[in-house]
Amino acid sequence: MQTAHVHLETMENPQNRINNLIKLGVDKDTARITAYTGNRIAYVCQRRVMNFAINKERLTRFGLVSMLDYYTERCVTC
C-alpha cells in the first residue's frame, strides 16, 4: 500500500479531498460523499470513513504515539 501524507485542512476543493481519500484506501463513492460535505472539518473527522482511513496503525507509521500506549509503557507497573 502506498503511503499518503494527507492533511484535512489543506484539502482546498472536493476533488482534492476525493483523490486524497482514495490514496488512503477509501472507495471512490464513499470518498465522493465525504468530500462534498462542505468545509465542516469536525463533521468530516467524526465520519466512520475517516476512522477507517486514518487508523492507529497508520498514525504509528507516521511516528505518532498513542497516549494509551505511552502510558502503559512508561507508567504502569505490574
C-alpha positions as CSV (number, residue, x, y, z in Angstrom):
1,M,0.0,0.0,0.0
2,Q,1.2,3.5,-0.9
3,T,1.9,5.9,2.0
4,A,-0.1,9.1,1.6
5,H,0.5,12.3,3.5
6,V,-2.8,14.0,3.8
7,H,-3.8,17.0,5.9
8,L,-7.5,17.7,6.0
9,E,-7.0,21.5,6.4
10,T,-5.1,21.7,3.1
11,M,-7.7,20.0,1.0
12,E,-9.0,23.0,-0.8
13,N,-11.6,21.6,-3.1
14,P,-13.7,18.5,-3.2
15,Q,-11.7,16.9,-6.0
16,N,-8.6,17.1,-3.9
17,R,-10.4,15.6,-1.0
18,I,-11.7,12.7,-3.2
19,N,-8.2,12.0,-4.5
20,N,-6.6,12.1,-1.1
21,L,-9.2,9.9,0.5
22,I,-8.7,7.4,-2.4
23,K,-5.0,7.4,-1.7
24,L,-5.8,6.5,1.9
25,G,-7.7,3.4,0.8
26,V,-11.3,4.7,0.8
27,D,-13.5,3.6,-2.1
28,K,-14.5,6.2,-4.7
29,D,-18.2,6.5,-3.9
30,T,-17.6,6.9,-0.2
31,A,-14.8,9.4,-0.9
32,R,-17.1,11.5,-3.1
33,I,-19.9,11.5,-0.4
34,T,-17.4,12.6,2.3
35,A,-15.7,15.2,0.1
36,Y,-18.9,17.0,-0.7
37,T,-20.0,17.5,2.9
38,G,-18.5,21.0,2.9
39,N,-15.8,22.6,5.0
40,R,-17.1,21.2,8.3
41,I,-13.8,19.6,9.4
42,A,-15.3,18.4,12.8
43,Y,-18.1,16.7,11.0
44,V,-15.8,15.1,8.4
45,C,-13.4,13.9,11.1
46,Q,-16.2,12.2,13.0
47,R,-17.3,10.2,10.0
48,R,-16.6,6.4,10.1
49,V,-14.7,6.6,6.8
50,M,-12.1,8.8,8.5
51,N,-11.7,6.3,11.3
52,F,-11.0,3.7,8.6
53,A,-8.7,5.8,6.6
54,I,-6.6,7.3,9.4
55,N,-6.3,4.5,12.0
56,K,-3.9,3.8,14.9
57,E,-1.5,1.7,12.8
58,R,-1.2,4.4,10.1
59,L,-0.6,7.1,12.8
60,T,2.1,4.9,14.3
61,R,3.8,4.5,11.0
62,F,3.8,8.3,10.7
63,G,5.7,8.4,14.1
64,L,2.8,9.4,16.4
65,V,2.4,7.5,19.6
66,S,-0.9,6.6,21.2
67,M,-1.3,8.2,24.6
68,L,-2.6,4.9,26.0
69,D,0.5,3.0,24.6
70,Y,2.8,5.7,26.1
71,Y,1.1,5.5,29.5
72,T,1.1,1.7,29.7
73,E,4.7,1.5,28.6
74,R,6.0,4.2,30.9
75,C,3.7,4.4,33.9
76,V,2.0,1.1,34.6
77,T,4.0,-1.2,36.8
78,C,2.7,-4.7,37.5
